[in-house]
Amino acid sequence: MKPFRERNPILVGVISVAVLVTAMLFALSLNRLTFLRGVYTIKADFADAAGLTSDNEVRVAGIKVGKVDSVKLAPPIHGYSDRVRVTMEIKSGIKLGDVSEAEIKLKTLLGAKFVDITPNGTAPFIAAGGLIPLSRTHIPFEIYQVANESVATIGQINAKELNDALHELGTLFDDPHGNLGRALDGLARATDGIKDRDAQLQTLVQSGAQILQVLDSRSDELGQILDSGSKVLTALSANSDELQQFVTGTDALAKQVTSLLQDNRTNLDPALSDLHTALQVVAKDITPLEHALKVLGPDAKSFGSAFTQGHWGDIWLQTVLNVPIPPLLPAGGFPAPASAQAHEQLLRSILAEATK
């Protein structure tokens, strides 16, 4: 490595000058690097500058939290500028809600101003570079403006009507029972409640707007639903008599079933209890029963085939049960009786012999 004295003095001088210039520029622009000073910038649009200048204070709840960085005309809208954009530096630890308001207020009688921010709303908070719109900013009245407005307003007052109004107001305050005071106190409480719920009201309005947008996008579907509902109601109206008869019949049936259940309650309870016991037994032995049915099915089918085909059934009934039956046809059935009475008599005789 070459010693410092043996290096090119021109190159060393150029590098040294570049380093010094860079350090000087960094030192001069240090004040513009807000993240190094622990602040962030937000903007607010006002209808008028109202005498506000840079370096004026920015306060929240009466405490200084920053300063005004610049006061300029806002970018033009529709070709012209009608508002003032104020850029403010706020300490990093101060969080401002999404519906915060800003107002230019009088600091001293000599005309010094400051910006008072009311941190309404909740998260998401106003981020660095965020904007408080014109609808949530306010400017103060100057003394000459107040005087001019007062003179113009007083000049339009009707003296006779004012006198009559004051007379009526005097009679209104003649309230020995204190009803007016209680009414005003209730009104003040209601106003405070509405003010405390400003954020919730804003959320409610925004949600209502979203609901209206969804309903507007679904207007065709809603129209079809309403048309279908109208058709259903028309059909129900046309069949009102049948529906009335159906409801009446259902009510009568329910009464009859209720009466039947009440009359046979003493018999139904033991029967249901026995059925419950039987179902419990079947539930416990359901696996063997399923197996038995699987085995019995083919055997029963074979026995039925042997019994109904040929003379096996005839021989079994005559020899085992000693039941006199007519001869079976070759197809395995009985000869058709001459009449229904004969058929019934034949069945009765077979059952009587089988139950002996």
Residue pairs with C-beta under 8 A, 6 or more apart in sequence:
4 12
30 36
31 37
34 40
34 41
34 89
34 128
38 91
38 92
39 66
39 89
39 90
39 91
39 92
40 89
40 90
40 92
40 127
40 128
41 69
41 87
41 88
41 89
41 90
41 128
41 129
42 87
42 88
42 90
42 96
42 126
42 128
42 129
42 130
42 131
42 132
43 85
43 86
43 87
43 88
43 129
43 130
43 131
43 132
44 85
44 86
44 88
44 102
44 115
44 131
44 132
44 137
45 74
45 83
45 84
45 85
45 86
45 131
45 132
45 133
45 134
45 137
46 52
46 83
46 84
46 86
46 102
46 104
46 134
46 137
46 139
47 82
47 83
47 84
47 134
47 137
47 139
48 84
48 139
49 71
49 84
49 86
50 104
50 113
50 139
50 140
50 142
51 111
51 113
52 68
52 71
52 86
52 104
52 113
52 115
53 68
53 71
53 113
54 67
54 68
54 69
54 70
54 71
55 67
55 68
56 67
56 68
56 107
56 112
56 113
56 114
56 115
57 64
57 66
57 67
57 68
57 107
57 114
57 115
58 64
58 65
58 66
58 67
58 68
58 88
58 89
58 90
58 114
58 115
58 117
59 65
59 114
59 115
59 116
59 117
60 94
60 96
60 116
60 117
60 118
60 119
65 90
65 91
65 94
65 117
66 88
66 89
66 90
66 91
66 94
67 88
67 89
68 86
68 87
68 88
68 89
68 115
69 87
69 88
69 89
70 86
70 87
71 84
71 85
71 86
71 87
72 84
72 85
72 87
73 81
73 83
73 84
73 85
74 81
74 82
74 83
74 84
74 85
75 81
75 85
83 134
86 102
86 115
88 115
90 96
94 119
95 119
95 125
96 117
96 119
96 125
96 126
97 119
97 120
97 121
97 122
97 123
97 125
97 126
97 199
98 121
98 122
98 123
98 124
98 125
98 126
99 120
99 121
99 136
99 198
99 199
99 202
100 117
100 118
100 119
100 120
100 121
100 126
100 132
100 136
101 117
101 118
101 120
101 132
101 136
101 137
101 138
102 115
102 116
102 117
102 118
102 132
102 136
102 137
102 138
103 115
103 116
103 118
103 137
103 138
103 139
103 140
104 113
104 114
104 115
104 116
104 138
104 139
104 140
105 113
105 114
105 115
105 116
105 140
106 112
106 113
106 140
107 113
107 114
113 140
117 132
120 198
120 199
121 199
121 202
122 199
126 132
141 149
172 180
173 180
175 181
194 201
215 222
236 243
261 268
282 289
306 312
307 313
307 316
308 332
309 332
310 332
311 328
313 328
313 332
314 325
314 327
314 328
317 323
317 325
318 324
318 325
321 353
321 354
322 353
323 350
323 353
323 354
324 349
324 353
325 334
325 350
326 334
326 335
326 346
327 335
328 334
329 335
334 346
337 343
337 346
